[in-house]
Amino acid sequence: MPSNKLVWFAICIICILAISTSGCIGGKKTYDGKYMSFEYPEDWNISKTLDEGTSEHVILRQSNDIIGVNALKDASIEDVEANITTPNLYGPENETIGDVHCLTYYESEIDMSFYIFQKDGMTFLVTCTVGSEGIAEDIIKSLKVKK
């Protein structure tokens, strides 16, 4: 018969595995637009998409969390940075997400994070409410540019 220590150890390992994989259990959906495609959790909803000729904007929501994914065909990283003008903006920080080098900013008044990067010749701005950065970063990792 196993000892109590062994049983508790096994229970702890099972709990740790359950917690660490809990984000992986949910399914994924794919957004497939004019300039980009990406995966997002099935429990998030696309609330708005805009196609403005040379740009595409997608808003995803779940409860009070919001993620914006913006493909900007004719903009540079510098153009995007110049248009983020809020009084409580901190950054940029250099960050690598998957194979993407990003400039990241944080806006303290509205609790938003901003990721600016280029992928396959297209400039992107991904914004998210604080607390949904992991989902935003998964979107960045799965993002594919359409020519």
Secondary structure, 3 states (H helix, E strand, C coil): CCCHHHHHHHHHHHHHHHHHCHHHHCCEEEEECCCEEEEEECCCEEEEEEECCCEEEEEEEECCEEEEEEEECCCCHHHHHHHCCCCCEEEEEEEEECCEEEEEEEECCCCEEEEEEEECCEEEEEEEECCCHHHHHHHHHHCEECC
